[in-house]
């Protein structure tokens, strides 16, 4: 909530949480989806986008936020990452692929 207090966690096996009306920030890995307002009686569904990298590096392919920090990292064993809407850079080493991720959008990058 707006106090910065952690009020719980959501995982794919239990994807729901009951909260009191407030404004929240939800963390996806190292990235924060800010300013999520939940009103009394409202059922709010968050629909993150995903970035999938087919052919990701075995040592990890970083997905960077606009400020250069690593928002997520994908590999052949875990080649996709759910992320809040925003601008990201998929760092393929010699190539940097910009992604403007919308809510619910699935972006697939195929590395040769």
C-alpha positions as CSV (number, residue, x, y, z in Angstrom):
1,X,0.0,0.0,0.0
2,X,1.0,3.6,0.0
3,X,2.9,3.2,3.3
4,X,5.4,0.9,1.6
5,X,4.4,-2.0,3.8
6,X,4.5,-5.5,2.2
7,X,1.0,-7.0,2.6
8,X,1.4,-10.3,0.9
9,X,2.6,-12.3,-2.1
10,X,0.9,-13.8,-5.1
11,X,2.1,-16.9,-7.0
12,X,0.7,-18.7,-10.0
13,X,-0.8,-21.5,-7.8
14,X,-2.6,-18.9,-5.7
15,X,-3.1,-15.8,-7.9
16,X,-5.7,-13.9,-5.8
17,X,-5.5,-11.6,-2.8
18,X,-8.1,-9.7,-0.8
19,X,-7.0,-6.2,0.1
20,X,-8.6,-3.1,1.6
21,X,-9.2,-0.2,-0.7
22,X,-6.0,1.7,-1.3
23,X,-3.3,2.4,-3.9
24,X,-0.7,-0.3,-4.3
25,X,2.6,-1.1,-6.0
26,X,3.1,-4.7,-7.1
27,X,6.5,-6.2,-7.6
28,X,7.3,-8.5,-10.5
29,X,10.7,-9.9,-9.9
30,X,12.9,-6.7,-9.8
31,X,10.3,-4.4,-11.5
32,X,7.5,-2.5,-9.8
33,X,4.1,-1.8,-11.2
34,X,3.1,1.4,-9.4
35,X,-0.1,3.3,-8.7
36,X,-2.6,0.4,-8.8
37,X,-5.8,1.8,-7.2
38,X,-8.3,-0.6,-5.7
39,X,-11.7,0.8,-4.8
40,X,-14.2,-0.6,-2.3
41,X,-16.0,-3.6,-3.8
42,X,-13.8,-3.6,-6.9
43,X,-12.4,-6.7,-8.5
44,X,-9.0,-5.7,-10.0
45,X,-7.2,-7.9,-12.4
46,X,-3.5,-7.2,-13.3
47,X,-2.5,-8.4,-16.7
48,X,1.2,-8.1,-17.1
49,X,2.8,-8.4,-20.5
50,X,5.4,-11.0,-21.3
51,X,8.7,-11.1,-23.1
52,X,9.8,-14.4,-24.5
53,X,13.3,-14.9,-25.9
54,X,13.6,-18.1,-28.0
55,X,17.3,-18.9,-28.2
56,X,18.2,-17.0,-25.0
57,X,21.8,-17.4,-23.7
58,X,22.5,-20.3,-21.4
59,X,24.2,-17.8,-19.1
60,X,21.1,-15.6,-19.1
61,X,19.7,-12.8,-21.4
62,X,19.0,-9.7,-19.4
63,X,15.9,-7.6,-19.9
64,X,16.7,-4.1,-18.8
65,X,14.4,-1.3,-17.6
66,X,14.8,2.2,-19.2
67,X,17.3,3.1,-16.4
68,X,19.5,0.2,-17.3
69,X,18.7,-1.9,-14.3
70,X,18.0,-5.6,-14.9
71,X,14.2,-6.1,-14.7
72,X,14.4,-9.8,-15.5
73,X,16.7,-12.4,-17.0
74,X,15.7,-15.2,-19.2
75,X,17.5,-18.4,-20.3
76,X,16.7,-21.6,-22.3
77,X,15.1,-23.2,-19.2
78,X,13.0,-20.1,-18.3
79,X,12.7,-18.2,-21.6
80,X,9.9,-15.8,-20.7
81,X,9.3,-13.1,-18.1
82,X,6.0,-11.4,-16.9
83,X,6.5,-7.6,-16.6
84,X,4.4,-4.6,-16.0
85,X,3.8,-2.3,-18.9
86,X,6.8,-0.2,-19.8
87,X,9.8,0.3,-22.0
88,X,12.5,-2.4,-21.9
89,X,15.7,-3.4,-23.7
90,X,16.4,-7.0,-24.3
91,X,20.2,-7.2,-24.1
92,X,21.4,-9.8,-26.7
93,X,25.1,-8.8,-26.2
94,X,26.0,-7.1,-29.5
95,X,22.4,-6.3,-30.2
96,X,20.0,-4.4,-28.0
97,X,16.3,-4.9,-28.8
98,X,13.9,-2.2,-27.6
99,X,10.4,-3.4,-26.4
100,X,7.5,-1.1,-25.6
101,X,5.4,-3.6,-23.6
102,X,1.7,-2.9,-23.2
103,X,-0.5,-4.5,-20.6
104,X,-1.4,-8.0,-21.6
105,X,0.9,-7.9,-24.6
106,X,3.1,-11.0,-25.5
107,X,6.3,-10.1,-27.2
108,X,8.4,-12.9,-28.7
109,X,12.0,-12.4,-29.8
110,X,13.7,-15.2,-31.8
111,X,17.5,-15.2,-31.5
112,X,19.3,-16.7,-34.5
